[in-house]
Amino acid sequence: MSRADEVEWQAGPYDGVELKVLHKNEATGGVVVLRKFHAGVAVPAHKHPDANEWAYVLSGEWEESGEVFGQGSLLHAPKGQGHGPHVARTEVVSLTVFDGPLTVIPV
């Protein structure tokens, strides 16, 4: 078990995105992470071929496909399905669960 304040932010897969890995399942490769998107960051459309993704927005606003998601929103991206681009309208922090390895492939 991890306390978020005891875990350091690390560089994410894109510039302007940081991760705190709170839990990793060694058997499946799945992770629970806090993700921070700096204001103005745009993450191109992509997919996760090996994991379903659930992202719960803790703070901030991000836009995807013309829809704005703010605090309290839950987004789901099924394994292998393209999603994005994501645009951080403000700094965004989300609690995100990947049920398999966190791999990212552009679409």
C-alpha positions as CSV (number, residue, x, y, z in Angstrom):
1,M,0.0,0.0,0.0
2,S,1.3,3.5,-0.9
3,R,0.5,6.9,0.4
4,A,0.5,9.4,-2.4
5,D,2.6,11.9,-0.4
6,E,5.3,9.3,0.0
7,V,5.7,8.6,-3.8
8,E,7.6,10.9,-6.1
9,W,6.2,12.3,-9.4
10,Q,8.0,10.8,-12.4
11,A,8.0,11.7,-16.1
12,G,5.1,10.2,-18.0
13,P,4.9,9.0,-21.6
14,Y,4.4,12.6,-22.9
15,D,6.1,15.9,-22.1
16,G,4.0,17.8,-19.5
17,V,2.5,14.6,-18.1
18,E,3.7,13.2,-14.7
19,L,2.9,10.0,-12.9
20,K,2.9,8.7,-9.3
21,V,2.7,4.9,-9.3
22,L,0.6,4.1,-6.2
23,H,0.3,0.3,-6.9
24,K,1.7,-2.2,-9.4
25,N,0.3,-5.7,-9.8
26,E,3.4,-7.7,-10.6
27,A,1.4,-10.6,-12.0
28,T,-0.6,-8.6,-14.5
29,G,1.5,-5.4,-15.0
30,G,-1.6,-3.4,-14.1
31,V,-1.1,-0.1,-12.3
32,V,-2.9,2.5,-10.2
33,V,-1.5,6.0,-10.8
34,L,-2.0,9.6,-10.1
35,R,-1.5,11.5,-13.4
36,K,-0.8,15.2,-13.7
37,F,-1.3,17.0,-17.0
38,H,0.1,20.5,-17.0
39,A,-2.2,23.2,-18.3
40,G,-2.2,23.4,-22.1
41,V,-0.7,19.9,-22.7
42,A,-2.1,18.0,-25.6
43,V,-1.8,14.2,-25.7
44,P,-2.3,12.8,-29.2
45,A,-4.8,10.1,-30.0
46,H,-3.5,6.7,-28.8
47,K,-4.5,3.3,-27.6
48,H,-3.5,0.9,-24.8
49,P,-3.2,-2.5,-26.5
50,D,-2.8,-4.5,-23.3
51,A,-5.0,-2.7,-20.7
52,N,-8.4,-1.2,-20.1
53,E,-8.1,2.3,-18.6
54,W,-10.4,4.1,-16.2
55,A,-9.6,7.8,-15.3
56,Y,-11.4,9.6,-12.5
57,V,-10.7,13.4,-12.7
58,L,-9.8,14.7,-9.2
59,S,-9.2,18.3,-10.3
60,G,-9.0,20.4,-13.4
61,E,-10.6,20.2,-16.8
62,W,-9.6,18.2,-19.9
63,E,-11.2,18.1,-23.3
64,E,-11.5,15.0,-25.5
65,S,-13.4,14.9,-28.8
66,G,-15.0,18.2,-28.1
67,E,-16.4,17.2,-24.7
68,V,-15.1,18.7,-21.5
69,F,-14.5,16.5,-18.5
70,G,-14.0,18.1,-15.1
71,Q,-13.8,17.1,-11.4
72,G,-15.8,14.0,-10.7
73,S,-15.8,12.7,-14.3
74,L,-15.0,9.1,-15.0
75,L,-13.6,8.2,-18.4
76,H,-13.2,4.6,-19.7
77,A,-11.1,3.5,-22.7
78,P,-11.4,-0.2,-23.5
79,K,-8.3,-2.2,-24.3
80,G,-7.1,-1.6,-27.8
81,Q,-9.6,1.2,-28.6
82,G,-8.2,4.5,-29.8
83,H,-9.0,7.6,-27.7
84,G,-7.9,11.2,-27.5
85,P,-6.5,13.6,-28.2
86,H,-6.7,14.9,-24.6
87,V,-6.2,18.6,-24.1
88,A,-5.6,19.9,-20.5
89,R,-7.6,23.1,-20.3
90,T,-6.2,23.6,-16.8
91,E,-3.8,21.5,-14.7
92,V,-5.5,18.1,-14.4
93,V,-5.0,15.4,-11.8
94,S,-6.6,12.1,-12.3
95,L,-6.6,8.8,-10.5
96,T,-6.2,6.3,-13.3
97,V,-6.3,2.5,-13.3
98,F,-4.8,0.3,-16.0
99,D,-5.7,-3.4,-15.6
100,G,-2.7,-4.5,-17.6
101,P,0.7,-3.2,-18.7
102,L,0.7,0.6,-19.4
103,T,1.8,0.6,-23.0
104,V,0.9,3.5,-25.4
105,I,0.6,3.2,-29.2
106,P,-0.3,6.2,-31.4
107,V,-3.4,5.8,-33.6
